[in-house]
């Protein structure tokens, strides 16, 4: 059996000490044993909980495969001197090299930590930042640029920031469309989903294409309204999600042929979030309609090689009925366990569910508020 990851001994050390933010507040680690140890090259995963906007309640959890232990709110334990902890609305989390990057949207920063201990290394200041990806020593971060404001006549274009991962300095900015969300890097290009999400009912409908070498936008691909997520597969396709307009234009999944940079096809399946594992695109949808004033919740798998929906529900034991609002999803690259989070009512702690590769629930555990974004530690 392998030794436990560095983060658990760190938490125990902090618990035994008197680390605190003032003379009266002492933080006690919250740990829960969920399963037997797993001997794989994947040490564990971080789960970033968004927290409610304006509440400064974003938190970071960690699951250790080598001990089967789930730990809550580890950023506060690892960084007792940081005054406001992680910040306001955690929107993305990724690992690059030895560093862990958490995009904290309304705190206008990317928090940079040691990937093994979650100890704070610094921050990157980017207004209304959204998602982050990496390429050859640089981080690329989408930014809404302007304030949080619902306005059909919003005038501030968004941008992608190019960041030096050694100095944490923003080196350049490339303007794209309004309210850019996820981005994907394929070949020597960056693809950006422009949402126009603040501009209801005047949503954006394009994917910006940025040449990495010149860091300039070269074109926009017209796809559909209110774009959100992007993922490139190994067959030369870019899978793009549209949230629709919540009235008569429903959420859909689109396939963009990267050789021609045009929309090649669309699938009649709603998508809120997805995870690509090999040729299997695992997805869920919470599709709100202002016509019915209700959500329609679905789960599914798309075979990206065959360009077809394989199943409309990957949970096979009926336990999806206990999930109120699915909010995050990932798949273990080796065991193929499927993880789905539940945001519940958005204001109280959520739940993380683990399903085996056949869709049967293995365990579930309490998380922070609005559990959303995963990254595996290898």
LUMKE-772770 format. One record per residue (C-alpha): x, z, y; residue number from 1; residue in three letters. Coordinates in nm, 2 decimals, padded with zeros to 4 digits. Each point is the difference from the previous one (the first is absolute). Layout:
BEGIN
[[X,Z,Y],NUM,'ala']
...
end
This chain:
BEGIN
[[00.00,00.00,00.00],1,'unk']
[[00.12,-00.08,00.35],2,'unk']
[[00.06,00.25,00.27],3,'unk']
[[-00.27,00.05,00.26],4,'unk']
[[00.02,-00.20,00.32],5,'unk']
[[00.17,00.16,00.30],6,'unk']
[[-00.32,00.06,00.19],7,'unk']
[[-00.14,00.27,-00.23],8,'unk']
[[00.30,00.24,00.02],9,'unk']
[[-00.01,-00.06,00.38],10,'unk']
[[-00.36,00.11,00.02],11,'unk']
[[00.07,00.31,-00.21],12,'unk']
[[00.30,00.09,00.23],13,'unk']
[[-00.21,-00.04,00.31],14,'unk']
[[-00.28,00.22,-00.16],15,'unk']
[[00.25,00.28,-00.07],16,'unk']
[[00.14,-00.01,00.35],17,'unk']
[[-00.17,00.08,00.33],18,'unk']
[[-00.02,-00.35,00.15],19,'unk']
[[-00.28,-00.02,00.24],20,'unk']
[[-00.11,-00.16,00.33],21,'unk']
[[-00.06,00.34,00.17],22,'unk']
[[00.03,00.37,-00.07],23,'unk']
[[-00.33,00.02,-00.19],24,'unk']
[[-00.04,-00.32,-00.19],25,'unk']
[[00.16,-00.03,-00.35],26,'unk']
[[-00.05,-00.31,-00.21],27,'unk']
[[-00.05,00.05,-00.37],28,'unk']
[[00.04,-00.30,-00.23],29,'unk']
[[-00.32,-00.13,-00.18],30,'unk']
[[00.10,-00.12,-00.34],31,'unk']
[[-00.22,-00.09,-00.30],32,'unk']
[[00.11,-00.09,-00.35],33,'unk']
[[-00.20,-00.31,-00.12],34,'unk']
[[00.17,-00.15,-00.30],35,'unk']
[[00.30,00.00,-00.23],36,'unk']
[[00.33,-00.14,00.13],37,'unk']
[[00.05,-00.37,-00.02],38,'unk']
[[00.35,-00.13,-00.07],39,'unk']
[[00.01,-00.33,00.20],40,'unk']
[[00.21,-00.15,00.27],41,'unk']
[[-00.27,00.08,00.25],42,'unk']
[[00.06,00.35,00.12],43,'unk']
[[-00.33,00.05,00.18],44,'unk']
[[-00.21,-00.13,00.29],45,'unk']
[[-00.09,00.11,00.35],46,'unk']
[[-00.36,-00.01,00.12],47,'unk']
[[-00.06,-00.02,00.38],48,'unk']
[[-00.33,00.16,00.11],49,'unk']
[[-00.12,-00.16,00.32],50,'unk']
[[-00.19,00.30,00.15],51,'unk']
[[-00.27,-00.05,00.26],52,'unk']
[[00.08,-00.18,00.33],53,'unk']
[[00.07,00.25,00.27],54,'unk']
[[00.04,00.29,-00.24],55,'unk']
[[00.38,-00.01,-00.06],56,'unk']
[[-00.06,00.05,-00.37],57,'unk']
[[00.20,-00.27,-00.18],58,'unk']
[[00.18,00.16,-00.30],59,'unk']
[[00.23,-00.11,-00.28],60,'unk']
[[-00.05,00.09,-00.37],61,'unk']
[[00.24,-00.07,-00.29],62,'unk']
[[-00.05,-00.04,-00.37],63,'unk']
[[00.30,00.07,-00.22],64,'unk']
[[-00.01,-00.19,-00.34],65,'unk']
[[00.30,00.20,-00.13],66,'unk']
[[-00.20,00.33,00.03],67,'unk']
[[-00.36,-00.12,00.00],68,'unk']
[[-00.04,00.19,00.33],69,'unk']
[[-00.20,-00.09,00.31],70,'unk']
[[00.11,00.15,00.33],71,'unk']
[[-00.21,-00.01,00.32],72,'unk']
[[00.11,-00.02,00.36],73,'unk']
[[00.37,-00.02,-00.07],74,'unk']
[[00.10,-00.13,00.35],75,'unk']
[[-00.10,00.34,00.15],76,'unk']
[[00.21,00.18,-00.27],77,'unk']
[[00.30,-00.23,00.04],78,'unk']
[[-00.01,00.00,00.38],79,'unk']
[[-00.11,00.35,00.12],80,'unk']
[[00.14,-00.05,00.35],81,'unk']
[[-00.19,-00.33,00.08],82,'unk']
[[-00.27,00.13,00.24],83,'unk']
[[-00.28,-00.23,-00.08],84,'unk']
[[00.09,-00.08,-00.36],85,'unk']
[[-00.06,-00.36,-00.10],86,'unk']
[[-00.25,-00.10,00.27],87,'unk']
[[-00.32,-00.19,00.06],88,'unk']
[[-00.13,-00.26,-00.26],89,'unk']
[[00.25,-00.10,-00.27],90,'unk']
[[-00.05,-00.38,-00.04],91,'unk']
[[00.28,-00.12,-00.24],92,'unk']
[[00.29,00.14,-00.20],93,'unk']
[[00.30,-00.19,-00.15],94,'unk']
[[00.35,00.07,-00.13],95,'unk']
[[00.30,-00.21,00.09],96,'unk']
[[00.34,00.10,-00.13],97,'unk']
[[00.03,00.37,00.02],98,'unk']
[[-00.26,00.05,00.28],99,'unk']
[[-00.37,00.06,-00.01],100,'unk']
[[-00.21,-00.15,00.29],101,'unk']
[[-00.34,00.13,00.09],102,'unk']
[[-00.20,-00.20,00.27],103,'unk']
[[-00.19,00.25,00.21],104,'unk']
[[-00.25,-00.21,00.19],105,'unk']
[[-00.14,00.21,00.28],106,'unk']
[[00.32,00.20,00.04],107,'unk']
[[00.16,-00.34,00.09],108,'unk']
[[00.30,00.05,-00.23],109,'unk']
[[00.16,-00.07,-00.33],110,'unk']
[[00.12,00.32,-00.16],111,'unk']
[[00.33,-00.05,-00.19],112,'unk']
[[00.09,00.24,-00.28],113,'unk']
[[00.24,00.04,-00.28],114,'unk']
[[-00.17,-00.17,-00.30],115,'unk']
[[00.10,00.28,-00.24],116,'unk']
[[-00.07,00.31,00.21],117,'unk']
[[-00.25,-00.11,00.27],118,'unk']
[[00.24,00.15,00.25],119,'unk']
[[-00.05,-00.15,00.35],120,'unk']
[[00.28,-00.24,00.11],121,'unk']
[[-00.16,-00.13,00.32],122,'unk']
[[-00.28,-00.21,00.13],123,'unk']
[[-00.06,-00.35,00.13],124,'unk']
[[-00.23,-00.02,00.31],125,'unk']
[[-00.25,-00.28,-00.03],126,'unk']
[[-00.35,00.01,00.17],127,'unk']
[[-00.31,-00.02,-00.23],128,'unk']
[[00.22,-00.09,-00.29],129,'unk']
[[-00.17,-00.11,-00.33],130,'unk']
[[00.21,-00.13,-00.29],131,'unk']
[[00.37,-00.04,-00.09],132,'unk']
[[00.21,-00.23,-00.22],133,'unk']
[[00.37,-00.06,-00.04],134,'unk']
[[00.25,-00.29,-00.02],135,'unk']
[[00.38,-00.01,00.00],136,'unk']
[[00.06,00.33,00.19],137,'unk']
[[-00.29,-00.03,00.24],138,'unk']
[[-00.35,00.16,00.00],139,'unk']
[[-00.29,-00.20,00.13],140,'unk']
[[-00.30,00.19,00.14],141,'unk']
[[-00.33,-00.13,00.12],142,'unk']
[[-00.14,00.15,00.32],143,'unk']
[[-00.33,-00.02,00.17],144,'unk']
[[00.21,00.05,00.32],145,'unk']
[[-00.30,00.12,00.21],146,'unk']
[[-00.21,00.32,-00.01],147,'unk']
[[-00.27,00.08,-00.25],148,'unk']
[[-00.29,-00.17,00.18],149,'unk']
[[-00.31,-00.18,-00.13],150,'unk']
[[-00.03,-00.29,00.24],151,'unk']
[[-00.12,-00.36,-00.08],152,'unk']
[[00.22,-00.12,00.29],153,'unk']
[[00.32,00.19,-00.10],154,'unk']
[[00.29,-00.18,00.17],155,'unk']
[[00.31,00.15,-00.16],156,'unk']
[[00.15,-00.21,-00.28],157,'unk']
[[00.16,00.18,-00.29],158,'unk']
[[00.36,-00.05,-00.11],159,'unk']
[[00.25,00.05,-00.29],160,'unk']
[[00.29,00.23,00.09],161,'unk']
[[00.35,-00.07,-00.15],162,'unk']
[[00.18,00.33,-00.06],163,'unk']
[[00.36,00.07,-00.10],164,'unk']
[[-00.03,00.24,-00.30],165,'unk']
[[00.34,00.15,00.08],166,'unk']
[[-00.06,00.10,00.37],167,'unk']
[[-00.39,00.01,-00.01],168,'unk']
[[00.00,-00.21,00.31],169,'unk']
[[-00.25,-00.28,00.08],170,'unk']
[[00.20,-00.31,00.05],171,'unk']
[[-00.27,-00.26,00.07],172,'unk']
[[-00.37,-00.06,00.01],173,'unk']
[[-00.19,-00.31,-00.11],174,'unk']
[[-00.35,-00.05,00.14],175,'unk']
[[-00.28,-00.09,-00.25],176,'unk']
[[-00.38,00.03,00.00],177,'unk']
[[-00.22,00.28,00.10],178,'unk']
[[00.02,00.33,-00.21],179,'unk']
[[00.24,-00.12,-00.27],180,'unk']
[[-00.03,00.20,-00.32],181,'unk']
[[00.20,-00.06,-00.33],182,'unk']
[[00.30,-00.23,-00.01],183,'unk']
[[00.18,-00.16,-00.29],184,'unk']
[[00.35,-00.15,-00.03],185,'unk']
[[00.03,-00.31,-00.22],186,'unk']
[[00.32,-00.21,00.01],187,'unk']
[[00.12,-00.01,00.36],188,'unk']
[[-00.34,00.05,00.16],189,'unk']
[[-00.22,00.30,00.10],190,'unk']
[[-00.37,-00.04,-00.05],191,'unk']
[[-00.23,00.22,00.22],192,'unk']
[[-00.37,00.06,-00.04],193,'unk']
[[-00.16,00.00,00.34],194,'unk']
[[-00.32,00.20,00.00],195,'unk']
[[-00.14,00.02,00.35],196,'unk']
[[-00.15,00.33,-00.12],197,'unk']
[[-00.05,00.15,00.34],198,'unk']
[[-00.18,-00.31,00.13],199,'unk']
[[-00.33,00.01,-00.19],200,'unk']
[[-00.17,-00.24,-00.02],201,'unk']
[[00.29,-00.23,00.10],202,'unk']
[[00.22,00.05,-00.30],203,'unk']
[[00.32,-00.18,-00.06],204,'unk']
[[00.02,-00.24,-00.30],205,'unk']
[[00.37,-00.11,-00.03],206,'unk']
[[00.32,00.08,-00.18],207,'unk']
[[00.31,-00.02,00.23],208,'unk']
[[00.31,-00.16,-00.15],209,'unk']
[[00.33,00.13,00.14],210,'unk']
[[00.34,-00.16,-00.07],211,'unk']
[[00.23,00.28,-00.08],212,'unk']
[[00.32,-00.17,00.11],213,'unk']
[[-00.13,-00.07,00.35],214,'unk']
[[-00.26,00.29,00.00],215,'unk']
[[-00.26,-00.23,00.16],216,'unk']
[[-00.36,-00.08,-00.09],217,'unk']
[[00.00,-00.36,-00.13],218,'unk']
[[-00.37,-00.04,-00.08],219,'unk']
[[-00.33,00.17,-00.09],220,'unk']
[[-00.20,-00.07,-00.32],221,'unk']
[[-00.38,00.02,00.05],222,'unk']
[[-00.14,00.20,-00.29],223,'unk']
[[-00.31,00.21,00.07],224,'unk']
[[-00.13,00.28,00.23],225,'unk']
[[00.15,00.35,00.03],226,'unk']
[[00.30,-00.04,-00.23],227,'unk']
[[00.17,00.31,-00.13],228,'unk']
[[00.23,-00.02,-00.31],229,'unk']
[[00.26,-00.25,-00.13],230,'unk']
[[00.20,-00.03,-00.32],231,'unk']
[[00.22,-00.28,-00.13],232,'unk']
[[00.00,-00.07,-00.37],233,'unk']
[[00.27,-00.16,-00.21],234,'unk']
[[-00.18,-00.34,-00.02],235,'unk']
[[00.04,-00.09,00.37],236,'unk']
[[-00.33,00.14,00.12],237,'unk']
[[-00.09,00.25,00.27],238,'unk']
[[-00.32,00.20,-00.07],239,'unk']
[[-00.18,00.10,00.32],240,'unk']
[[-00.30,00.23,00.04],241,'unk']
[[-00.28,-00.04,00.26],242,'unk']
[[-00.23,00.29,00.08],243,'unk']
[[-00.26,-00.24,00.14],244,'unk']
[[-00.22,00.09,00.29],245,'unk']
[[-00.22,00.27,-00.19],246,'unk']
[[-00.31,-00.22,00.06],247,'unk']
[[-00.03,-00.35,-00.15],248,'unk']
[[00.37,-00.07,-00.07],249,'unk']
[[00.10,00.22,-00.29],250,'unk']
[[00.35,00.11,-00.11],251,'unk']
[[00.19,-00.25,-00.20],252,'unk']
[[00.34,-00.07,-00.17],253,'unk']
[[00.18,-00.31,00.11],254,'unk']
[[00.30,-00.19,-00.16],255,'unk']
[[00.24,-00.16,00.24],256,'unk']
[[00.24,-00.26,-00.15],257,'unk']
[[00.34,00.09,00.15],258,'unk']
[[00.14,-00.35,-00.06],259,'unk']
[[-00.25,-00.15,00.24],260,'unk']
[[-00.10,00.32,00.18],261,'unk']
[[-00.37,-00.09,-00.03],262,'unk']
[[-00.30,00.18,-00.16],263,'unk']
[[-00.02,-00.14,-00.36],264,'unk']
[[-00.29,00.21,-00.13],265,'unk']
[[-00.22,00.31,00.03],266,'unk']
[[-00.15,00.23,-00.25],267,'unk']
[[-00.34,00.15,00.04],268,'unk']
[[00.11,00.36,-00.03],269,'unk']
[[00.01,00.26,00.28],270,'unk']
[[00.33,00.18,00.05],271,'unk']
[[00.10,00.31,00.20],272,'unk']
[[00.33,00.06,-00.16],273,'unk']
[[00.21,-00.13,-00.28],274,'unk']
[[00.32,00.03,-00.21],275,'unk']
[[00.18,-00.29,-00.16],276,'unk']
[[00.16,00.08,-00.34],277,'unk']
[[00.15,-00.30,-00.16],278,'unk']
[[-00.29,-00.26,00.00],279,'unk']
[[-00.27,00.27,00.02],280,'unk']
[[-00.14,00.08,00.34],281,'unk']
[[-00.18,00.33,-00.03],282,'unk']
[[-00.25,00.06,00.28],283,'unk']
[[-00.30,00.20,00.12],284,'unk']
[[-00.25,-00.06,00.28],285,'unk']
[[-00.21,00.23,00.22],286,'unk']
[[-00.20,-00.27,00.17],287,'unk']
[[-00.21,00.13,00.29],288,'unk']
[[-00.31,-00.20,00.11],289,'unk']
[[-00.18,00.05,00.33],290,'unk']
[[-00.29,-00.18,-00.15],291,'unk']
[[-00.05,00.24,-00.29],292,'unk']
[[00.17,00.29,00.18],293,'unk']
[[00.18,00.09,-00.32],294,'unk']
[[00.33,-00.05,-00.19],295,'unk']
[[00.04,-00.21,-00.32],296,'unk']
[[00.29,00.13,-00.21],297,'unk']
[[00.17,-00.22,-00.25],298,'unk']
[[00.32,00.00,-00.21],299,'unk']
[[00.16,-00.31,-00.15],300,'unk']
[[00.31,-00.19,-00.13],301,'unk']
[[00.09,-00.35,00.10],302,'unk']
[[00.24,-00.21,-00.21],303,'unk']
[[00.21,-00.17,00.27],304,'unk']
[[00.15,-00.25,-00.25],305,'unk']
[[-00.34,-00.12,-00.11],306,'unk']
[[-00.16,00.05,00.34],307,'unk']
[[-00.31,00.18,-00.14],308,'unk']
[[-00.17,00.34,-00.02],309,'unk']
[[00.08,00.17,-00.33],310,'unk']
[[-00.23,00.30,00.03],311,'unk']
[[-00.23,00.15,00.26],312,'unk']
[[00.09,00.35,-00.10],313,'unk']
[[00.34,00.12,-00.14],314,'unk']
[[-00.14,00.36,-00.05],315,'unk']
[[-00.14,-00.01,-00.35],316,'unk']
[[-00.12,00.36,-00.07],317,'unk']
[[-00.26,00.03,00.27],318,'unk']
[[00.19,00.25,00.21],319,'unk']
[[00.00,-00.23,00.30],320,'unk']
[[-00.34,00.17,00.07],321,'unk']
[[00.19,00.31,00.12],322,'unk']
[[00.19,-00.20,00.26],323,'unk']
[[-00.19,00.00,00.33],324,'unk']
[[00.23,-00.21,00.23],325,'unk']
[[00.30,-00.17,-00.17],326,'unk']
[[00.27,-00.02,00.25],327,'unk']
[[00.34,-00.07,-00.16],328,'unk']
[[00.13,-00.17,-00.31],329,'unk']
[[00.32,-00.07,-00.19],330,'unk']
[[00.12,-00.07,-00.35],331,'unk']
[[00.30,00.16,-00.18],332,'unk']
[[00.24,-00.30,-00.06],333,'unk']
[[00.10,00.13,-00.35],334,'unk']
[[-00.29,00.20,-00.15],335,'unk']
[[-00.27,-00.21,00.18],336,'unk']
[[-00.18,00.32,00.09],337,'unk']
[[-00.25,-00.07,00.28],338,'unk']
[[-00.03,00.24,00.30],339,'unk']
[[-00.31,00.00,00.22],340,'unk']
[[-00.06,00.24,00.29],341,'unk']
[[-00.33,00.13,00.13],342,'unk']
[[-00.04,00.07,00.37],343,'unk']
[[-00.34,00.17,-00.07],344,'unk']
[[-00.15,00.08,00.35],345,'unk']
[[00.32,-00.08,00.19],346,'unk']
[[00.02,00.36,00.15],347,'unk']
[[00.09,00.21,-00.30],348,'unk']
[[00.27,-00.02,-00.27],349,'unk']
[[-00.02,-00.31,-00.22],350,'unk']
[[00.07,-00.05,-00.37],351,'unk']
[[00.26,-00.21,-00.19],352,'unk']
[[-00.12,-00.14,-00.34],353,'unk']
[[00.24,-00.12,-00.27],354,'unk']
[[-00.13,-00.25,-00.25],355,'unk']
[[00.19,-00.14,-00.30],356,'unk']
[[00.06,-00.38,-00.04],357,'unk']
[[-00.33,-00.03,-00.18],358,'unk']
[[-00.20,00.16,00.29],359,'unk']
[[-00.06,00.35,-00.15],360,'unk']
[[00.05,00.30,00.23],361,'unk']
[[00.30,00.21,-00.09],362,'unk']
[[-00.01,00.26,00.28],363,'unk']
[[-00.10,00.06,00.37],364,'unk']
[[00.14,00.22,00.27],365,'unk']
[[-00.08,00.12,00.35],366,'unk']
[[00.19,-00.18,00.28],367,'unk']
[[00.01,00.02,00.38],368,'unk']
[[-00.26,-00.15,00.23],369,'unk']
[[-00.06,-00.38,-00.06],370,'unk']
[[00.26,-00.07,-00.27],371,'unk']
[[00.11,-00.36,00.05],372,'unk']
[[00.35,-00.14,-00.05],373,'unk']
[[00.24,00.02,-00.29],374,'unk']
[[00.37,-00.07,-00.06],375,'unk']
[[00.19,00.05,-00.32],376,'unk']
[[00.34,00.17,-00.01],377,'unk']
[[00.24,-00.18,-00.24],378,'unk']
end
